[in-house]
Every structure is written in structure tokens, then in C-alpha cells.
């Protein structure tokens, strides 16, 4: 299993986590979820063999530039970041502001003619062409091909702003409005996804890309529609998520999502989580950052569905009647952490589920306040 250690990096003081196929992070505002989401996106790409090879050959260290793209300025001489990718036998760490990579495959390639490699990289853009021109043996070529076709994509919490970009992105760029680079990149990815998928049904409505100026249309029945920018806040947040998750899952390894529940009613949150899980294939890794206890509850149901279905064939058929098998989560493929005070606490219980205490904490806080008010009410009502 992959492992990530982060120390003294902004709000992340002492993080040591195992990265699984499906990963959940929950915490209060300012707990570091967004920073962790962006960091995982960056390191997933650096951990990619092709990226490591390219950077290593040309002597490039893009780590600081990547941080700047996401508006992160926490890197200091005291920062320490160590990522180990078990499947690719790749390890790298950041210490004293320097990125140090350790990859056997990259080392083997670097032992070949350096000038020849630089020339190939400067001539060709397609990773497959580069692999062929390097003249690698079959085993190494197979490994590189597998790794180069996969990287990670980030779905930001600010995705609800995409509806505003729909018709004005060129104007904003010409006016040199200082938009975050990662948001511009996601806007571009949304356009690619919408042009490829064209239509999508979700949350009881239908999206159609009509290829015109007012092309992002949300239909509520066969005839009536609203343009994306005039639809509800929930739809403005959900549509970019639904489209890009489906698109990314087909093309990239890692999918990092901030606040999948954003602006959605609890029932819609449940449907959205199930949709996301359904899109994730064996080759994908999923990371979700959330504030919502409903998200935790839904994930627990999907984990428990898998567990119940293993009891017998009869139990499996019963479970399939109301929860599709595509939504089940194998607890061995799932990790969950609570971020607080700069550390990450494992909240997965020995049963493979998210600890009930973590889900109930918020409800208990609210219930506790209500009980206190009831006591005050009774005390003063009786005294009146």
C-alpha cells in the first residue's frame, strides 16, 4: 500500500497515512483537507514514472512550481514530505526545499546515453513515441507504458464557478483577472469532458451539450431547460463533478475530489457518492475530502453492503435488490482519516467500517445543546 508522510507543511504538522484505492478525509474548516488534496494531486503526478524520468533527465525540479499553481506557499526548510508508491516501487521525498527521487526504473534508463535521451524528449511529446525511440527492452517498455498513461486529476471545491466561466473565460483572460491556475485547468478539463460525453442524466435531470454559445443546458423535462449559469447552486456544483468524474475515471489513475456533497440535499449527497463509487475502476484511486457526516454514513452503508453480501448467495441476492453491486466497497480497499490539529487520525474500525463515534459526534453536539436548552426551559418555566 502507498504511504504518505507530511511534517511541518502549513496546517499539516505530522501526517502519516496509508493511501488506499478509496480514501476519505473529514475535518473542520481549516484542518488542512484542501492542502492535503492538492498535495496528493501533485505527488501522484511526480510519482508517475514518466514524470520522474522527464524531470530527472532534464534536471528539472517542478515541485515548487506545482505548489505555486495551487496557491500553496507552505514549503520551508523544516518541511518534510515522503511518498512511497508500492506498486511502482517509486519513492521520493522533499527535505530542505529539495525534491529527491529514488526510482530503479528511472536510474536504469539514466545509465543510457544522456544526450540521446535529451534529444528524444525535446523532439517528441507523445510518451509512447518516446518509449519507442528510447529503444528499451520489452519488460522495461511494458512497465513504462503502463505508468505513463496514468496520472491524477483534481476536482476543486470552486467547481461551482465553472458556470460563470462558461461564456466569459476569454474576457477574463484578456482582462488579466488573476484566476487560480488550477481552476483554469479544471475549466479546461470540464470543457473536454462535456465535449466528449455530450449528454448525462443525474439527480433527476438531464444535461445536454448543444455545441452552441448557450451549450450547457440542464433539462427538467423533455422541453424545459435552464442554462447552467441559471440553474440551482446544487446543479452548478454537481454537473462539473459528475461529468469530470466519469471522464477522468476512463483516462487517469487518481481522482481527487473536494467536498463532493457541496450544495446538495442529503438524498442527493447519497446519490452522488454512489455515482462516484460506480465510476471508479480497478485502475483508479479515489480521494474525497468532506465536511459531511452524511457522506460517512453513505460510505458505511456501501461497505456494509459488501460485507453482508459475502455471507451467502441468498444474502447477496437480497442486497442486490436495493444496492447495486457496483456501489459496494470492499473494506480492504478503503481508508478513512479525521484531520485535526495538524494530524490525521485513522477512523476506520476493526470491522472495516468508519467508527460510529465519528459519525455521531456532530449529532451528539447538536443534541447536547438541545438538552441544555430544555433544562433551562424547564427550570425557568417551572419557576415562573
C-alpha positions in Angstrom: 0.0 0.0 0.0 1.2 3.5 -0.8 2.3 5.7 2.1 2.5 9.5 2.6 4.3 11.3 5.4 4.0 15.1 5.8 5.6 17.2 8.5 5.6 21.0 9.1 3.7 21.8 5.9 1.2 24.6 6.7 -1.7 23.1 8.6 -0.3 19.6 8.2 2.0 19.2 11.2 2.5 15.4 11.5 0.7 13.3 8.9 1.4 9.6 8.4 -1.2 7.8 6.3 -1.7 4.8 4.0 -3.2 5.6 0.7 -5.7 3.0 -0.5 -7.9 2.5 -3.5 -10.7 4.6 -1.9 -9.7 7.3 0.6 -11.8 9.6 2.8 -10.7 12.6 4.8 -13.0 14.6 7.0 -12.3 17.6 9.2 -13.4 21.0 10.2 -12.7 24.1 8.1 -9.0 25.0 8.2 -8.0 21.5 9.2 -5.9 21.0 6.1 -8.1 18.9 3.8 -7.7 21.2 0.8 -3.9 21.4 1.2 -3.8 17.6 1.5 -6.0 17.2 -1.6 -3.7 19.4 -3.7 -0.5 17.8 -2.3 -1.8 14.3 -3.2 -2.6 15.6 -6.7 1.0 16.9 -7.1 2.8 13.9 -5.6 0.7 11.5 -7.7 2.0 13.1 -10.8 5.5 13.3 -9.5 5.3 9.6 -8.5 4.4 8.8 -12.1 7.5 7.2 -13.8 7.2 9.2 -17.0 7.2 12.5 -15.0 10.1 11.3 -12.8 12.0 10.2 -15.9 11.5 13.6 -17.7 12.4 15.7 -14.7 15.4 13.5 -13.8 16.8 13.6 -17.3 16.4 17.3 -17.9 17.4 18.2 -14.3 14.1 19.9 -13.6 12.5 20.2 -10.2 8.9 21.4 -10.8 7.7 20.7 -7.2 7.8 24.4 -6.2 6.1 25.4 -9.4 3.4 22.9 -8.8 2.8 24.2 -5.3 2.5 27.8 -6.7 -0.1 26.6 -9.3 -2.3 25.6 -6.4 -1.6 28.7 -4.4 0.4 26.8 -1.7 3.3 28.6 -0.1 3.9 26.5 3.0 7.2 24.9 1.9 10.1 25.7 4.3 13.4 24.2 5.3 11.6 22.4 8.1 9.0 20.8 5.8 9.4 17.1 5.1 7.3 15.2 2.6 7.9 11.5 1.8 5.8 9.5 -0.6 6.3 5.8 -1.4 4.4 4.1 -4.2 4.4 0.4 -3.6 3.0 -0.7 -7.0 5.6 1.3 -9.0 8.5 0.8 -6.4 8.8 4.6 -6.5 9.9 6.7 -3.6 10.7 10.4 -3.3 10.9 12.9 -0.5 11.2 16.7 -0.1 13.6 17.9 2.5 15.3 21.3 2.8 13.2 22.5 -0.1 14.8 19.9 -2.4 12.9 17.0 -4.2 14.9 13.8 -4.1 13.6 10.9 -6.2 14.5 7.2 -5.9 13.3 5.0 -8.7 15.1 1.9 -10.0 13.5 2.1 -13.4 14.5 5.8 -13.9 18.0 5.0 -12.7 18.4 2.2 -15.3 17.2 4.5 -18.1 19.5 7.3 -17.0 22.5 4.9 -17.4 22.0 5.1 -21.2 23.2 7.9 -23.5 22.1 11.1 -21.7 22.4 13.3 -24.8 20.4 10.9 -26.9 17.6 10.9 -24.3 17.5 14.7 -24.1 17.2 14.9 -27.8 14.3 12.4 -27.9 12.5 14.2 -25.1 12.9 17.6 -26.8 11.7 16.2 -30.2 8.7 14.1 -29.2 5.7 14.8 -27.0 3.8 11.5 -27.1 5.0 9.2 -24.3 4.6 6.1 -26.4 6.8 7.6 -29.2 9.4 8.5 -26.6 9.4 4.9 -25.2 9.8 3.5 -28.7 12.7 5.9 -29.6 14.5 5.1 -26.3 14.8 1.5 -27.6 14.1 -0.1 -24.2 13.8 -3.8 -23.7 10.3 -5.3 -23.7 10.0 -5.6 -19.9 11.0 -2.0 -19.3 8.9 -0.7 -22.2 5.8 -2.6 -20.8 6.4 -1.1 -17.4 6.8 2.5 -18.7 3.7 2.1 -21.0 1.6 1.1 -18.0 2.8 4.0 -15.9 2.9 6.8 -18.4 -0.8 6.5 -19.4 -1.9 7.3 -15.9 -1.7 10.3 -13.7 -4.1 12.2 -11.4 -6.8 14.9 -11.7 -8.1 17.3 -9.1 -11.8 18.4 -8.8 -11.8 21.6 -6.7 -14.5 22.9 -4.3 -14.5 26.0 -6.5 -16.0 24.0 -9.4 -19.4 25.8 -9.0 -17.6 28.9 -10.5 -17.4 27.0 -13.8 -20.9 28.1 -14.8 -19.6 31.7 -14.7 -16.6 30.8 -16.9 -18.9 29.3 -19.5 -19.3 32.4 -21.6 -16.7 34.8 -20.1 -13.4 33.0 -19.8 -11.9 34.7 -22.8 -12.9 38.1 -21.4 -11.5 37.3 -18.0 -8.2 36.2 -19.5 -7.9 39.3 -21.8 -8.6 41.5 -18.7 -5.8 39.6 -16.9 -8.1 38.7 -14.0 -5.8 36.8 -11.6 -7.7 33.5 -11.6 -6.1 30.5 -9.9 -4.2 28.3 -12.4 -5.7 25.1 -11.1 -9.2 26.5 -11.6 -8.4 27.4 -15.2 -7.1 24.0 -15.7 -10.2 22.4 -14.3 -12.3 24.6 -16.5 -10.4 23.3 -19.5 -11.0 19.7 -18.3 -14.7 20.3 -17.9 -14.9 21.5 -21.5 -13.1 18.4 -22.7 -15.4 16.2 -20.6 -18.6 17.9 -21.8 -17.5 17.8 -25.5 -16.8 14.0 -25.2 -19.8 12.9 -23.1 -22.4 15.4 -24.6 -25.3 14.0 -22.5 -25.7 12.9 -18.9 -28.6 12.1 -16.6 -28.1 12.8 -12.9 -30.1 13.9 -9.9 -33.4 13.6 -11.8 -32.4 15.9 -14.6 -30.7 15.6 -18.0 -27.7 17.6 -19.2 -27.1 18.2 -22.9 -24.2 19.9 -24.6 -25.7 21.5 -27.6 -22.4 22.9 -29.1 -23.7 26.5 -29.3 -22.9 29.6 -27.2 -25.6 28.6 -24.7 -24.4 24.9 -25.0 -24.6 23.7 -21.3 -28.3 23.0 -20.9 -30.0 21.4 -17.9 -33.4 19.8 -18.9 -36.0 19.3 -16.2 -38.4 17.6 -18.7 -38.4 16.9 -22.4 -38.8 20.6 -23.4 -38.0 22.9 -20.5 -34.4 23.7 -19.6 -32.1 26.2 -18.0 -28.6 27.2 -19.0 -26.1 26.0 -16.4 -25.4 29.5 -15.1 -29.2 29.9 -14.3 -29.6 26.6 -12.7 -29.6 25.9 -8.9 -26.4 26.2 -6.9 -26.5 22.4 -6.3 -26.6 21.7 -10.1 -23.9 24.2 -10.8 -21.7 22.3 -8.3 -22.8 18.8 -9.2 -22.7 18.9 -13.0 -18.9 19.7 -13.3 -18.3 16.9 -10.7 -20.5 14.3 -12.5 -19.0 15.0 -15.9 -15.4 15.1 -14.9 -15.5 12.1 -12.6 -16.9 9.9 -15.5 -14.3 11.4 -17.9 -11.3 11.2 -15.6 -12.1 7.6 -14.5 -11.6 6.5 -18.1 -8.3 8.3 -18.6 -6.4 8.8 -15.4 -5.3 6.9 -12.3 -6.0 9.3 -9.4 -9.2 11.3 -8.9 -9.1 13.8 -6.0 -12.4 15.4 -5.1 -13.1 18.3 -2.7 -16.5 18.4 -1.0 -18.5 16.0 -3.2 -21.5 17.0 -1.1 -21.3 20.7 -1.9 -24.7 22.5 -2.1 -26.6 19.2 -2.1 -29.5 17.9 0.0 -28.7 14.7 1.9 -30.5 12.5 -0.5 -28.6 14.0 -3.4 -25.4 13.6 -1.4 -26.1 9.9 -1.2 -26.8 9.5 -4.9 -23.7 11.5 -5.7 -21.4 9.3 -3.6 -22.9 6.1 -5.1 -22.3 7.6 -8.6 -18.7 8.4 -7.8 -18.0 4.9 -6.4 -19.6 3.3 -9.5 -17.2 5.2 -11.8 -14.1 4.1 -10.0 -12.5 1.0 -11.7 -9.7 -1.3 -10.6 -7.1 1.0 -12.0 -8.3 4.2 -10.3 -7.5 5.7 -6.9 -10.1 7.9 -5.3 -9.6 10.6 -2.6 -12.5 12.5 -1.2 -12.3 15.5 1.2 -15.6 16.2 3.1 -17.3 18.1 5.9 -20.5 16.0 5.7 -21.4 13.2 8.2 -24.0 12.1 5.6 -21.1 11.2 3.3 -19.6 9.0 6.0 -22.9 7.3 6.6 -23.4 6.5 2.9 -19.9 5.1 2.6 -20.6 2.9 5.7 -23.7 1.5 4.0 -21.8 0.7 0.9 -19.0 -1.0 2.9 -21.6 -3.0 5.0 -23.4 -4.0 1.8 -20.2 -5.7 0.6 -19.8 -7.4 4.0 -23.4 -8.7 4.1 -23.2 -9.9 0.5 -20.3 -12.2 1.5 -22.4 -14.2 4.0 -24.2 -16.3 1.3 -25.5 -16.3 -2.2 -29.0 -15.7 -0.8 -27.8 -12.7 1.2 -26.0 -11.3 -1.9 -29.2 -11.5 -4.0 -31.2 -9.7 -1.2 -28.6 -6.9 -1.0 -28.6 -6.5 -4.8 -32.3 -5.8 -4.7 -31.7 -2.3 -3.3 -28.0 -1.6 -3.5 -26.2 -2.3 -6.8 -23.1 -4.4 -6.7 -21.2 -1.6 -8.5 -21.7 0.5 -5.4 -20.3 -1.9 -2.9 -17.0 -1.1 -1.3 -14.6 -3.8 -0.2 -13.3 -2.6 3.3 -9.8 -3.7 2.3 -9.9 -1.1 -0.4 -10.9 1.7 1.9 -9.2 4.1 4.3 -10.6 7.0 6.3 -8.9 9.7 8.4 -10.0 12.6 10.6 -7.8 15.7 10.3 -7.5 17.8 13.4 -4.7 19.9 14.9 -2.3 19.0 12.1 -2.5 15.3 12.4 -4.6 12.5 10.7 -6.4 10.0 12.9 -7.4 6.7 11.4 -11.2 6.4 11.9 -11.7 3.0 10.3 -12.8 0.4 12.9 -11.7 -3.2 13.1 -14.9 -4.2 11.3 -13.8 -2.2 8.3 -16.4 0.5 8.8 -16.0 4.1 9.7 -16.2 4.4 13.5 -19.7 5.2 14.7 -18.3 7.7 17.1 -17.0 9.8 14.3 -20.4 9.9 12.5 -22.3 10.6 15.7 -20.0 13.3 17.1 -21.8 16.2 15.3 -25.2 14.9 16.0 -24.3 14.5 19.7 -23.0 18.1 19.8 -26.3 19.3 18.4 -28.3 17.0 20.7 -26.3 18.2 23.7 -27.1 21.8 23.0 -30.8 21.0 22.7 -30.8 19.1 26.0 -29.2 22.0 27.7 -31.8 24.4 26.4 -34.5 22.0 27.5 -33.1 22.0 31.1 -33.0 25.8 31.1 -36.5 26.0 29.7 -37.9 23.6 32.3 -36.0 25.3 35.2 -37.3 28.8 34.4 -40.7 27.7 33.2 -41.4 25.9 36.5 -40.1 28.9 38.4 -42.4 31.3 36.6 
